[in-house]
Amino acid sequence: MDTTLTPEMLDASPMKQFARWFDDAVAAGLPEPNAMVLATMGERPHARTVLLKAHDRDGFTFYTNRTSRKGNDLAADPRCCAVFPWYALGRQVTVEGSVRPLTTEESEPYFHSRAHTSQIGAWASRQSRVLESREELDSRVAELSRRWPEGTEVPMPDFWGGYLIVPATVEFWQSRQNRLHDRLRYRRSEAVADSGAGWGIERLSP
């Protein structure tokens, strides 16, 4: 891709612009277009891939075990960064901001929409903890599957739930020849209206 990306080509709202690029990634058939690399700040920086499950005018939503390393990091410091690496399209979106934990009521609908085995898995995995063996995990899955067999409702664990990333900046990166890439960054001002007012767009050096 070697078409100049200009502010005039972008929507006034970074979330609406993200929706456009996300739809492009889905239409292109990219594997896991909703995969994002989430970076958190613990005793040292940590990064891992998680799946985006919703995006709207308020931000970006994902779900996880709150006692995991990322959950502990975010409880101590809500600041985070997420990167959507759509390499095949020559595009990347980087979000910087902070998280708001979703309530039980906000998290339960998604939990119960998951496959039964995934709901069991949320209970079985002590995410980020050391396992003695794979058999230890498989044994917990088998035990929980007997407790809640297929067709019964699996309650959502109280240690599991969603997070909303509320963006402070959203950068749209587009590949150009000779590594002279286009980088346009939305920066949040004091108030953000539905129209997208409250966001400024600045061009960054590649």
C-alpha positions, 0 to 999 in steps of 0.5 A: 500500500502506497497511498498517503493516509491523511487526516481528511481520510479519517473519521472524526471519531477514532472508534468509528475509524477503528470500526472501518479498519476492523471491518477491512481486516475481517473482510480480508480474511485475516486469521484472528483479526480481533487479536491484540497484543496487550501490554501491562505494567507489573514488577516489569513490563508484560505483554500477551495476546488477548481477543477483543470482544467488543468495541464501541464509542466508549472503548475496547472490551476483553475478558480474562481471569482477574487473578492472572498476571494481567489481572494483577497488573491492571489492579495495581496500575490500570494503564495499558497499551493494545496493538492490533497487528494487521501485517497482511494489510500493512496496517497497525492500530495502537491504543494507549489508555487505562482500563475500567473493570466491568461489573458482574452484570456487564460480564455475565452475558458474554460468559454465558455466550461462550462454549460450555467447554470454555466456561468450564475452562475458565473455572479450571485454569488458575491462569498464569500459575505454575502447573506440575503437569498437563494432567493436573489441568486435565483432571480439574477440567474432568472434575468440573465437567462432572459437576456441570455437565453439558446442558447445565448452566455454569455460573460465572466465576467471581474471579473472572470478568471483563475490562473496558480499555478507555483510550487516551490515544489511538494511532493508525499506522499504514505501511509506505515504501522505504519505511516512510510510513504514515502515522496518524494519532488521535489524542483525547482532549477534555471532553468527547462528544458523540460526534467525535469532537474532543479528539485531535489528530496529529501526524507522527514521524515514521 
